[in-house]
């Protein structure tokens, strides 16, 4: 097979893949306040393939990703971003960012996990976000001093 044919096959595979770009998900998180979930992996990694081809599609099908902004980052194609996100750690990594006041809280899962484990991870972030939103909208009640 010629190099051109291989390159065309790779381009068609990339074009057919869902577009879950980090930039799009990051923008959605800033606009909605939903947790940002990023799957960092590589095509050659067996655990990454399991997460990307089996676990994540199952969660999408069941609507479990609707409460978050989700992105995938391929370590081989977006190496600098992947390295920054993973802080040089092993892959696959499922990283969750939740807004906490003026900063971001980062949590992660390393390795391949079951759909139930990933769902629990996501729900934890959704709950943290809901609690943070509730706390920011709750105003303390001032006490009236009577004489």
C-alpha angles and dihedrals in degrees: 000000000000124000090244092055091050091049091050091050091051092049091050091050091051091046091051093051117097114262106242098152121179092231092054094046092046090052091049091051092052091048099044106025091231118144116270113231117191125186110203116192148118135247093241094054114096094206091048091052090050091052095044100040102034116014101040095044089051090052091047091050091051092048094244093131094055092090095056141050105247130198139169123214120195110214093210095050100035101028099156094049092044092051091049093049096044094039087225095303132137124288146272095050125173105200124191125197120192126181113247111180107301094341140061127248115215125205129167147191117209122205133014115318137184121261089250092055092048091046090053089049091052093046090052090057093045090051092048090051092049091049092049092049091049092049092050093051095045111093122200114250112239116229119234113223113216122204 
